[in-house]
């Protein structure tokens, strides 16, 4: 596989950008080697600067759902740009996107737009603290909620990839009010609530965890969290930055039937532009400035380009309703992948939900962060390089999900399986 142009660009980038990248997980540090530089994308395909073509299962870590360079979105962005991308004043496009989001999540009585998932979760936690007058928050090990100080504990994603259990630069006092409980462990949460329930402002959870690889909530897990938080006057925050508009139009709220108090969104709802949102009932959201005393603001928040692009994406999804078909496709693909791996002698788990899956090199089901950390990382690294060499662009980390979009047609996925088969064969040879 030719990589000379990517290698040269990486050398140039490394002289200017930290680690040569703008976000850590894009580096291939944990799997070894240099990242490939992508020249362009179209639909489910990406091409690197050396001309290698890949079927893309990264999908910008779940932000892309309508295929790369979707003409509908390109048109929305260019039309918005012609009239000014950011005006320092409210624009009608904000109302359009907020209405479209509310159709998908009717529980969002009031919404605030921000610029990223990190801002959405950080601000939702602040609103919950302002609303309850309490300080303590609970998160689950392996769930990633962006990189704000108080949420960077056992955060999965890039931190796990780089073996950083907690980030340096976060004073202990900043996480002193953060409690971390194992994902899917109702008993541990019960014990925590029994001891500290009246002090807990919020429980924040990825209702479908996708940052330690994909880990599904066990039956009853979300229901029990809902029950305990309601009983203790604690705000329940669903971080749907990945699951929103992916697993159902109404995200994991619709998928699980559990109604949280606040929802955080990002990724798909911006159609590939930087965007985030949080919202919930009026009682909590009216605490946020200018209506209330919880301060949160943003120069670029609600900018026209992102709003127009997001509205085009969300409206397309509302009309086309790709979810049930995509769910079947993902199930079939994940099943085929598991069989293929086993036929090559690998013990794997391939958990899936609509539009995403993870290939874990593990003989046991993965239901927690500990299970994810116990997977065979050297096997993953060998697999990753074999996949890349066979034209499959997958995340360079065992702790990220692979993403499938409605634009990964049956034909493309059949082709992907052939590439995957070759990758399994090649990785065996790499070991030998
Ligand atoms: N929450 C979840 C569940 C995420 O997966 C991410 C990012 O991957 C974030 C929050 C942070 O979003 P952003 O990277 O847009 O700041």
Boltz pocket constraint, residues with backbone or C-beta under 6 A from the ligand:
constraints:
  - pocket:
      binder: B
      contacts: [[A, 61], [A, 115], [A, 116], [A, 117], [A, 118], [A, 119], [A, 121], [A, 144], [A, 145], [A, 146], [A, 147], [A, 206], [A, 211], [A, 239], [A, 240], [A, 241], [A, 242], [A, 266], [A, 267], [A, 275]]
      max_distance: 6.0
